[in-house]
Every structure is written in C-alpha cells, then in structure tokens.
Amino acid sequence: MDTSTSKEVKKEEINMEVSEMKQEKLCLVKSFVEEQDPTSKEHDDQVFKRILLHRKMNVEEASELFLNYLKWRKSFVPNGWISETEIPNQLSHEKLFLQGFDKKGRPIAVLFFGRHFPIKGKDAHAEFKRFLVYSLDKLCARCVL
C-alpha cells in the first residue's frame, strides 16, 4: 500500500470516528431534552445539530440552550404560530417580501428598511418583535431540507 492510499484510509477512519462521536452527542442531547420537555420531539435532528455546533459540541450547554429556546417559544408564540391579526400595523407597511428561491433552492426575502416606521404605542415594540418572528417562521417554512 503506498503512502497516499494509507493517508486516505487514516483520514476516512478519523472522519468516521468524528461522525460517530457527533452522532453520540446528538443522541445525548436529544434524550436529555426529550426527558425534560417531551414537546421537543417535534424538532428534527438538524435543529439539534445546529445547536450542538453552536455550543462547540458541549452537550450540557446545548441542552440548556435548547430548553431555554423551547421555553421562550412557548411564552412568545403560545399557539405555535403568529396570526396576521396580531401584527396588522407591521404588515401594512409592506416592508418584507418573499421572492422565490435562489439557485440552490433557498428562499429569498427582500426587506425594505426605508419602509420601517416606528409605531407609537405601548405594544409597538412587542408587535415588531412578533412581526420578525412571523417573518422568520414564514421564511423557514419555505426552506426545503
């Protein structure tokens, strides 16, 4: 066996070990989170992988982050989605449009910052936050995984 072939074999073995370790950590995070909050079963492995990578493969921190996300999501979006009737002022400005897909199939959003006019009122800031979550949810729903 020549040296280039043996190096490739070693790289493949290392890659397999790394992927097995990632899969093991993914299973640990999922089992811990599902034990704490059974509603987390609705989320796919990609979400858990993103959070694990964000926390540099630290299982404890990733689990805590995901549980905090679920807690926030339940309090901020109790119905599971934000209705257009909750954000009428933000929608009337027509500041965000979903415009098809790029060459790789990812959705394109066009945002007109010049159309963002702060609304006066006690719930204006909360409505804007809801609009952002509504928009991101719509964008993510169009993603093909």
C-alpha positions as CSV (number, residue, x, y, z in Angstrom):
1,M,0.0,0.0,0.0
2,D,1.5,3.4,-0.9
3,T,1.6,6.3,1.4
4,S,-1.1,8.4,-0.3
5,T,-3.6,5.5,0.0
6,S,-2.7,4.8,3.6
7,K,-3.2,8.5,4.4
8,E,-6.6,8.5,2.8
9,V,-7.6,5.4,4.8
10,K,-6.5,7.1,8.0
11,K,-8.4,10.2,7.1
12,E,-11.5,8.1,6.5
13,E,-11.1,6.4,9.8
14,I,-10.7,9.7,11.6
15,N,-13.8,11.1,9.8
16,M,-15.8,8.0,10.8
17,E,-14.7,8.4,14.4
18,V,-15.7,12.1,14.4
19,S,-19.1,11.4,12.9
20,E,-19.7,8.6,15.4
21,M,-18.8,11.0,18.2
22,K,-21.1,13.7,16.8
23,Q,-24.0,11.2,16.5
24,E,-23.4,10.0,20.0
25,K,-23.5,13.6,21.3
26,L,-26.6,14.3,19.2
27,C,-28.4,11.3,20.8
28,L,-27.3,12.5,24.3
29,V,-28.7,16.0,23.7
30,K,-32.0,14.7,22.2
31,S,-32.5,12.2,25.1
32,F,-31.8,14.8,27.8
33,V,-34.0,17.4,26.2
34,E,-36.9,15.0,25.5
35,E,-36.7,13.9,29.1
36,Q,-37.1,17.5,30.3
37,D,-39.6,18.5,27.6
38,P,-41.5,15.9,25.6
39,T,-42.6,18.5,23.0
40,S,-39.0,18.7,21.7
41,K,-39.8,15.5,19.7
42,E,-41.4,17.8,17.1
43,H,-37.9,19.2,16.1
44,D,-35.7,17.3,13.7
45,D,-32.1,16.4,14.0
46,Q,-30.9,19.4,12.0
47,V,-32.0,21.8,14.8
48,F,-30.2,19.8,17.4
49,K,-27.1,19.6,15.2
50,R,-27.1,23.4,14.8
51,I,-27.3,24.0,18.5
52,L,-24.6,21.4,19.2
53,L,-22.3,23.1,16.7
54,H,-23.1,26.5,18.2
55,R,-22.1,25.3,21.6
56,K,-18.9,23.6,20.3
57,M,-20.3,20.1,20.9
58,N,-20.8,20.7,24.6
59,V,-23.8,18.5,25.5
60,E,-24.8,20.3,28.7
61,E,-24.7,23.8,27.2
62,A,-26.5,22.7,24.0
63,S,-29.3,21.0,26.1
64,E,-29.7,24.1,28.3
65,L,-29.8,26.4,25.2
66,F,-32.4,24.2,23.5
67,L,-34.6,24.1,26.7
68,N,-34.4,27.9,27.0
69,Y,-35.4,28.2,23.3
70,L,-38.4,25.9,23.9
71,K,-39.4,27.9,27.0
72,W,-39.1,31.2,25.1
73,R,-41.0,29.9,22.1
74,K,-43.9,28.6,24.3
75,S,-44.2,32.0,26.0
76,F,-43.8,34.2,22.9
77,V,-45.7,32.1,20.4
78,P,-48.3,30.1,22.6
79,N,-50.4,29.0,19.6
80,G,-47.4,27.7,17.7
81,W,-47.7,30.4,15.1
82,I,-48.3,34.2,14.9
83,S,-51.5,35.2,13.3
84,E,-51.6,38.1,10.8
85,T,-54.3,39.7,13.0
86,E,-51.6,40.1,15.7
87,I,-49.4,42.3,13.5
88,P,-51.6,44.4,11.3
89,N,-49.6,47.6,11.5
90,Q,-46.3,45.9,10.6
91,L,-47.9,44.1,7.6
92,S,-49.5,47.3,6.3
93,H,-46.0,48.9,5.8
94,E,-45.2,46.2,3.3
95,K,-41.5,46.1,4.3
96,L,-40.8,42.4,3.7
97,F,-41.5,40.2,0.7
98,L,-40.6,36.6,-0.1
99,Q,-39.4,36.5,-3.7
100,G,-38.9,32.9,-4.9
101,F,-35.7,30.8,-4.5
102,D,-32.0,31.1,-5.3
103,K,-30.1,28.6,-7.5
104,K,-29.6,26.2,-4.5
105,G,-33.3,26.2,-3.6
106,R,-33.1,28.6,-0.6
107,P,-35.9,31.1,-0.2
108,I,-35.1,34.8,-0.9
109,A,-36.5,37.6,1.3
110,V,-36.4,41.2,0.3
111,L,-36.6,43.7,3.1
112,F,-37.2,47.4,2.6
113,F,-35.6,49.2,5.6
114,G,-36.9,52.5,4.4
115,R,-40.5,51.4,5.0
116,H,-39.9,50.7,8.7
117,F,-41.6,53.5,10.6
118,P,-41.7,53.1,14.4
119,I,-45.2,53.0,15.6
120,K,-46.2,54.8,18.7
121,G,-48.0,52.9,21.5
122,K,-47.4,50.7,24.4
123,D,-47.4,47.4,22.3
124,A,-45.5,48.7,19.3
125,H,-42.2,47.1,20.2
126,A,-43.8,43.8,21.0
127,E,-45.7,43.9,17.7
128,F,-42.4,44.5,15.8
129,K,-40.8,41.5,17.6
130,R,-43.8,39.4,16.7
131,F,-43.5,40.6,13.1
132,L,-39.9,39.5,13.0
133,V,-40.8,36.0,14.4
134,Y,-43.7,35.8,11.9
135,S,-41.4,36.6,9.0
136,L,-38.7,34.2,10.0
137,D,-41.2,31.4,10.5
138,K,-42.6,32.1,7.0
139,L,-39.1,32.0,5.6
140,C,-38.1,28.8,7.4
141,A,-41.4,27.1,6.3
142,R,-40.4,27.7,2.7
143,C,-37.0,26.0,3.2
144,V,-36.6,22.6,1.6
145,L,-34.4,20.4,3.7
